Amino acid sequence: MTDTVPYATPESKAGNFHAEGRTVAAGRGWDWIVDAFALFRRQPGMWILIVLLAGILFIAISIVPVLGSLASALLFPVFAGGVMLGCRDLDQGGPLEIAHLFAGFKDKAGNLVMVGVFNLVGWVIIAFAVAAVAGGGVLMGVMRGGIEGAGLSIASMLIAALLVAALSVPLYMATWFAPALIVLGDLAPVAAVKVSFFACLRNWIPFLVYSVVLLLACVVAAIPAGLGFLVLIPVLAASVYTAYRDIFCAGEKT
């Protein structure tokens, strides 16, 4: 792999940045979580405070009908970008601060919002597709009536659920690394979602391991009245950074 960075600006913050990403071993999915937990252990109190503050902010924003949900979708990548900057500073030996949560508003906010726009449009398309499949099937089921109609309605709902899974996974892939690629790799929004998607695609096996471990961790975190999520959510956030570092920076500090 060459050091050429076709999508990055000349002022790229990560000199060891590999624009296309690399394929890593399956076991790295587990390592991303272990490394993320190590970042969490450096400042657990600050991590938990940031998570609580972010939760309060999004709840407050979401209270506003319609516009609140829209704002949350658009601003989430901005906050995520700030957290990625915080992870980088923490990884380099610096402190994680409350200010990192808002750092995305100071640098590349417009590009991060565009990721939110892409994600929002993607979910709108998914919603319309699911509504068309489920609604059409239920309507036909009602018209036919009886056992056959009920079976048709149930089948349409199952197909709609599968459609959500089939369409949402590529959307998650396209946006998973996008904030990190924008604030740490200096990529433009379109390039960021494209690179994120193909990096996830090339590393689907380690991501499968990663997903299974996180699923099990969610079960464990839910046992003590859900308090375990105060640890798991920061680890999940940090794992996006550790995976980014592994795939796009060959595991080196950025």
N, C-alpha and C positions, 0 to 999 in steps of 0.2 A: 504494500500500500504506500503510495507516495504522500508527501506532505502538502500537496496542492489542495487548496480549499476553494473550489469553484463557486460556492454559494456565499462565502464569508466576505466581509468587508476587510480592507487592508488593516484596520485597527482591531482585528479579532483578539478577544481577551484570552483565548486559549491557544498558545502557540503550538501545542501538540494535538490540536483538534483534527480529527479525521472526518471529513464532511459526509462520507457515505456510511460511516460506521463499520464495525467488524462483526463477524460471526463468532460467538463465544460458546464454550462448552455448556452442556445441560446443567451441570452442577452450579454454574454461576448464578442461576436463579435463586438458589439458597444463599449464596454468598452475598448477593445484593441486600438481602434482609439482615444478615449478620453484620455487614458493614454499616447498614443504616442504624441498627441498634447501637453500634459503637458510637456513632455520631450522637444519637439520643442520650447516651450515658454521659457525654461530656457536659451537657447542660440540661438535665431532665426537667428542672423546674421551669426554665425559660421555654422549652418546647411545649410543655403543658399549658403555660400561660398564653403562648401564641395560638395554640389550638382553641383554647377557650375564647380568646378575643375574636378570632376569626369566626367561630360559631356564633357569637353574639352579634357580630356585624352582619353576617348573612341572614340571621333571623330577623334583625331589624330592617334590613333591606327588603326581605321577602314579605314583610307585613303590608307594604304598599301593593294594592291589587294590580295585577298584570304587569305594570312597569317594574315592580319589585323583582318579579321572576325574571324579567328580561334583563334587568341590570345585573342580577346575580350571575346569569349565564355569561354576560359580556365581561364582567369584572373578575370572574374566577381565575382566568389565565393570568391576569395582572397580579393578583395576590400570589398565585403559584410561581410566577417569575421571580417575585421578591423572595419567596422561600428558597428557591434554587440559588439565588445570590447568597442568602444566609448560609445554606449548606456549603457552598464553596468557601466562604470566609471561615466557617467553623472547621472545614476540612484542612484549611491552610494554617490552622492554629489560632485564628482570631475568634472573637466572641460572637455568639448569636444574640441578636438584640430584637426588641419589639419593632424597631425601625425597619428591619428586614421585611416584615410583613407588608410594608408600604413602599418598599424600594422599587417595585415594578412601576409605580406611578411616576418615578423620577427618570427612568431610563427605558425607552422603547415601549411606552404605554400604548401608543397607537398600534404598534405591531402585535402586541399581546391581545389587545381588544379584537383585532382581526381574527385571531384564533378563536375567540369567543363567538364571533359572528359565524365563522365556519362551523363550529360545533352546534350552534343554535339552528342554523339552516339545516344541518344534517339531521337533527332530531325532529325538526318540523317535517322533513321529507319522510322520515321513518313513521312519524305519527299518522300522516296522511295515508301511507301505504298500509299500515296496520288497520286503520279505520276502514279503509276500502275493503280489505279482505274480511275482517271480522264482521263489519256491518253488512256487507253483501251476503255473507254466509248465513248470518242470523236472520236476515230478511227472507232469504229463500227458505230457510227452515220453518219460519212462521207461516209462510205461504203454503208450504206442503203439509205442515202439521203432523201430528202423530209421532210414532217412534222414528220414522225416517227423517222427519223435520228436526227432531231433537238431536239425532245423530249428526245431521248436517251442520247444525249450529255448533255442537261441541267440536266437530272436526275443524270448522272455520276458526274457532278460538285457539285450538292447538296450532294450526298453521300460522295464525297471527303471532303466537308466542315464539314460534321458531323463526318467523320473519324478523322479529325484534332482535333475537340473538344473532341472526345472520347479518343484519345490517348494522347493529350497534358495535360489534367487534371491530370491523374495519374503521369505524369512526373513532373508537377508543385508540386504536393503533395510530391513527393519523394525528391525534392530539396529545398522546401520552408524553412524548418528549418535546413537543413543540415549544412550550414556554422555556424550557432549558436551552433548547437550540437557539432561541431568539436572544436570550439574555447572556448566555455563556458562549454560544458559538457564533453570534452575530449574523444569523441567517434571517432572511426576509420571511414573512408569514407563509407565503405559498411554498417556498423551498423547505421551510421547517416542517409543515404538515406532510409534505411528500417524503422527505428524508425520514421522518418519524415512522411513517407507515412502512416503508421498505426495511428499515432497521428492525422493527418489530417482526415483520414477516420473515426476515432471515434468521431471527432468533426465536422462533415460535416454540422450540423445545425448551430452552431455559425459561421462557415466559410461562410455559405450561407448568413447570416445576414451581416457579414463583407463585403462580395463581393457586396451586394446590396448597402450598405452605401457608399462604395468606388466608385461604378458606378455613384451614384448621385453626389458624391463629384467631380468626374471628369467633369461632366457636368457644375457644378458651377465654377470649376477652369478654364474651357476653356472660360468662358464668358468675363473676362477682358483681352482679347488678349492673353490668355494662361498664364498670369502672376501668376494665382492662383496655377499653378503647382510648383512654387518655394516654396510654403508652403506644397502642397499635397505630393510631392515626398519625402521630409524629413519625413513627418508624416507616409507615407507608409513604409519607411525604419525602422522607430522607432517602427511601429506597429508589425513588424516581431519579434522584441525583446520583446515587451510587451506581445504578444501572447505566445512566448516561455516561458517567465517568469511565465505566468499564467498556462500553461499546464504542463511544466516540473519542475517548482519550486514552485508550489502551490501559485503563486501570490507574493512570497517573493522576496526581492532583492537578486540577485545572487552575 
